[in-house]
Amino acid sequence: MPNPVDLPPGLAPYRRSATFTEATVPAALLRDHDSKEGSWGLIHVEAGALRYRITDPRRAAFETILSPDTAPGLIEPTIRHNVEPVGPVRFHIEFWRAS
């Protein structure tokens, strides 16, 4: 199944993470992890660059560098992924679910 490129219709934001930097990003985000069923995410890079990888075998392997000039990184429910700072970075994650 291909990786989605947009949030599906009918979702609304329900939570926002703290703003993380290369020094404060939780270790769990640097390792493969997933979000719960029904919870989508958007990774917003405020400054710098962040490598985003989709590593789940149910999806096509994917890697990109996110920055303030790119679209947010799209996190699909239950799909394994990880992030890696590329130098100094500041980012947050916005969580979405069915409204």
C-alpha positions in Angstrom: 0.0 0.0 0.0 1.4 3.4 -0.9 2.2 6.1 1.7 -0.6 8.7 2.0 0.3 12.3 1.1 -2.6 14.1 2.8 -4.7 13.8 5.9 -8.0 12.1 5.1 -11.2 14.2 5.3 -13.1 14.5 8.5 -10.2 14.9 10.9 -9.7 17.7 13.4 -6.6 18.6 15.5 -6.8 17.5 19.1 -3.4 17.9 20.6 0.0 19.5 20.0 3.3 18.3 21.4 5.9 20.6 23.1 8.4 22.1 20.8 11.5 19.9 20.6 15.1 20.7 19.7 18.0 18.5 18.8 18.8 18.4 22.5 15.3 17.8 23.8 13.8 15.4 21.3 12.6 12.4 23.3 14.7 9.2 22.7 11.5 7.3 21.7 11.0 9.5 18.7 14.5 8.7 17.4 13.7 5.0 17.4 11.1 3.2 15.4 7.7 3.8 17.0 4.1 4.3 15.9 1.0 6.2 16.8 -2.2 4.7 18.1 -5.1 3.6 15.9 -7.1 6.6 14.6 -4.3 9.1 15.5 -2.7 10.9 12.6 0.2 13.4 13.0 1.8 16.3 11.2 5.5 17.0 12.0 6.0 20.8 11.7 9.6 21.9 11.5 9.9 25.5 12.8 13.7 25.9 12.2 16.5 23.7 10.9 16.1 20.3 9.4 14.7 16.9 10.5 15.1 13.6 8.7 11.8 11.6 8.7 11.7 7.9 7.9 8.8 5.6 7.4 10.1 2.1 8.3 7.0 0.0 8.5 6.9 -3.1 6.2 3.3 -2.4 5.4 4.3 0.8 3.5 6.9 1.8 0.9 10.2 2.7 2.5 10.4 6.5 2.7 12.9 9.1 3.8 12.8 12.8 3.5 14.3 15.9 5.1 11.7 18.2 6.6 12.3 22.0 7.0 10.2 25.1 7.4 10.1 25.3 3.6 8.6 21.8 3.1 5.2 20.4 3.8 4.8 18.8 7.2 5.7 15.2 7.6 2.6 13.0 7.6 2.3 10.3 10.3 -0.2 7.6 9.6 -1.8 5.6 12.4 0.0 2.4 13.5 2.7 2.8 10.9 6.3 2.7 12.2 8.5 5.7 11.7 11.3 7.7 13.3 13.0 11.1 13.1 16.6 12.3 13.3 17.8 15.9 13.7 20.0 17.1 11.0 21.9 19.7 13.0 20.1 22.3 15.0 16.3 21.9 14.7 13.1 23.0 16.4 9.9 21.1 15.6 6.5 20.0 17.1 3.9 17.4 16.2 0.2 18.2 15.7 -2.1 15.2 16.3 -5.4 14.7 14.4 -8.3 12.3 14.7 -11.9 11.9 13.5 -14.1 14.8 14.6 
